[in-house]
Amino acid sequence: MPQIPPYPPARQLLDGKTVVVTAAAGTGIGFATARRCAEEGAFVILSDAHPRRLGESAEQLEKLCGRRPPTIVCDVTVEGDVQKLFDGAFAVNGRLDIAVNNAGLGGTANVAEMSDEAWHKVIDVSLTGTFRCMRAALRKMIPQGAGAIVNNASVLGWRAQAGQSHYAAAKAGVMALTRCAAIEAAPSNIRINAVAPSLAMHPFLSKVTSDALLSELVGKEAFGRAAEPWEVANVIVFLASDYASYLTGEIISVSSQHP
């Protein structure tokens, strides 16, 4: 049985930083990232489109880290919500140091059977939602002359998988958006990077993915297991930290997948 490594101790990599994380409710990469940021000394603002789950996540983070984080409900497909999120996050400490754009939506459908509605829904959350949040974050960070943005892409932005054309197109778009925006933001001392996970296991994924497909995907991983969400979160924390001070416009694959 493949062994999961021990959960790493905090190093205060984000000490004193103000961080907003989208889609931070639940058990996936978003909550794992919020937890790791808090453990690394950051002041974290949680955001999600689901109020009840968001409140539950705030309670859980308070139990784990000793401080209840502020929460702001935000649907990234609604521009007004995005503005309220970043205005509210900025108001907490008068600055915004790090934005983690984690919101995304998947689905399975072949192109020939895919509806316009299914296509637009995935693109609006995963790509346009990331654009909206990046734009709002940059409008706060550019005047302060500093900041870091980390977007959540996917290895499907590079690799082909049947039934995932809309999701793959959205995540490839996130990669291109990351690279172009990074060049624009560099003169303001703002770094923009992305992670591209392959397979991070959490309960929601197991509910929406068949056992056969999960088994197939796990079989492609060199370690013979899916990543833990916190293993992806560790890379996000690195990219957000000063240890990545010379990285911008990069897409970091968080994967052990082989052809």
N, C-alpha and C positions, 0 to 999 in steps of 0.2 A: 504494500500500500504506500503510495507516495506520501512523503512527510511534509506537513505544513511547517514552515519555519516559525520560531518564536516571535511573538509580537515585539517589535523593537522599542527600546526606551526612548523617551523624548530627549531632544538636544537643544531645545529653546531656539530652533531655527527661525521662528517667526515672532520672536519676543516683541511685544508692543505693537504689532501690526493689526490693522483693522481689515477684516476679511469678510466678503459676502460670498455665500455659496448657494447657487440655485439648485432646485430639485434635491434638496437636502433631507427630505423626510424619507422614512422607510429604512431599508436594510442594505441599500446598494452603495455605489461608489460615492454618491453625494453625502450621505450621512457619515460614511467612513472618512471622507475628506474633512468634513466639519470637525469630527472628533480629533483627527490627527492635527489639524490646525490649532484647535484649542489646547491640545496637549503640548504643542510646540510654542505656546505662549501667546497666541493670537487672541484678539477679541473678535469673536465670530458672530455674524448675523446670519441666521438661517432663513431660507426662503423656499417656498414650494407652492404649488397650485392647490394643494389639499389641506385645508385648515386643521382638520382633526389630526391627521397624521403629522402635520407640522408641530402641533402642540405636544403630541406624544414624543416626538423626536427631541424637542427642547427639554422635556422632563428627563428623558434618558440621558441626554448630554449633561444635564445638571447633576445627575447621580454619578456619572463617570468622572466629571471634571470639576465638580464643586461650584459651578456658576451657571445659572440659567441664561442662555443666550437670547437676545432679542429675536423676534420672529416677524416676518413680513410676508403676507400671502401675495403670490405673484404668478399669474399665468403669462408665460413669456410670449404668447401669441397676441397679447393685448398691450399696446404701446403705453397706455395710461398706467397699467400695473407695473410695467418696467420702470417708468419714470418715478413712481411712488417708491419702488424698491430702492433704487439707487439714491434718490433724494433722502429717503429715510435712513439708509445705511450710512450715507455721508454725514448726516446730522448727528449720529451717535457720538462720534469723536472729532467731527470737523475735518475729516479726511477719509480717503479710501485708498488703502495700500494695495489690496489684492482682490481680484474678482475671479471666481472659479465658475465658469459657465458649463454646468453639468446637465442641464435640461435636454432631454432627447426622447424621441418616440420611435418605436419600431413597428414591425408588422411583417406578415408573410403573404406575398401574392406575386404570381408571375406577371410579367408585363402585359401579356395578351389578355389577362383577366382583370387587371388592375383598373379600378375606377379613378376618375379625376379626383374625387373626394379623398380617396385613400392616399393618392400621391401628394396632394396639397397638404393634407394633415401632417404627414411625416416631414415634409419639407418645411412647413411653417414652424413646427416646434424645433426640429433638430438643426436646421440651417438658419432660417430667418429669425428664430428666437435667439440664437447665438449672436447673430448680427445686431439685433436690438439691444441685447445686454452689453455687447462690446461697445456699441456706440454710446450708450448711457455711461458706462464705466470710463471711457476715454474722455467724455465731457467733464468728468470730475477730476481725472488724473492729469490731463494736459495742463490746466492752470497751476497745479501743485508741482509739476515738473518731475514726477516720479510715479511709479506704479508697476504692477505686474498682473497680467491676465493669463489665465490658463484655461484653455478650451478642451472639452472632452470630445474627441473624434472617435475613430474606430479603425481597426485594421481592414475593415471592409471598404474603407476609402481607397485601399490599394488592391485588395483581393476580391475575387469573384465568388459569389455564393448565390445559388438559385433562390428566387423568391425574395431577394433583398435589394432589388434595383433602386427603389425609392430611398431606403435607408442608406445604401452605399453611396448613392448620388449626393444625399445630404451630407454625409460625413466627408466625402471627397471635397465637397464645397466648403465645409468647415476648415479643412486643411488649407485650401487655397486662400480662404478669407484670412486665416491666421497669418500666412506668409505675407500677404499684401499689406494687411493692417500693421504688421510688425515693422515694415519699412517706413510706413507713414508715422508711426509712433516713436521710433527711435530717437529723433531729434529732441523729443520731450523727456528722454530718459525713461521711457516705458517699454517694458519687455512683454512680448506676446508669444506664447508657445502653446502647444497642444500635446495631449497624450492620445495614443491610439491603442486601447486595450484590445485583446483578442477575445478572451473568455474569462469574465469575472463572475463567480458563482454567488448567487444570493437567492432567497426564497421566491422572489417575484419572477426571476428568470426561469426557475424550474416549473413555475405554474404556466408560463406561456410558451415553453419550448418542449417538444416531445422528448421522451427518454432516448429514443433512437438517435435523434439529431444531437442531443447533448453528448451521448456516448461517442458519436462520430467526431465531434469537435474536440472533446477531451483527448481522443486517440491521436489527434494531430499535434498535441502539445508535448514538447520535449520532456517536461517533468511528469507527464502522465496524469496531470490534474489541472483543474481550472485555477486561476488566480483567486486569492482572497480579495475582497474589495479594498481592504486596507493596504494591500501590496500595490494597487494602482494609486491609492491615496498618497502613499509614500513618494511616488514619483511626482505627483502634483505638488506636494509640499516642497520637494527639491526645486522644481521649476519656479515656484513662487518665492523661494528663498534667495538670499544673497549668494549662496553657493552656485547659483546659475546666472551670475551677473553678466556673463558674456554670451548667454544663449538668447537668441530671439529669432522668431520665424521658423522655429524647429518643431518637427513632429516626432515625438519620442514613442516608439513602439513598446508597449508594456505587454510583451508576449514571449512565449517560448515555442510558438507554433512553427512547424517546419512544413515544407511542401508535401 
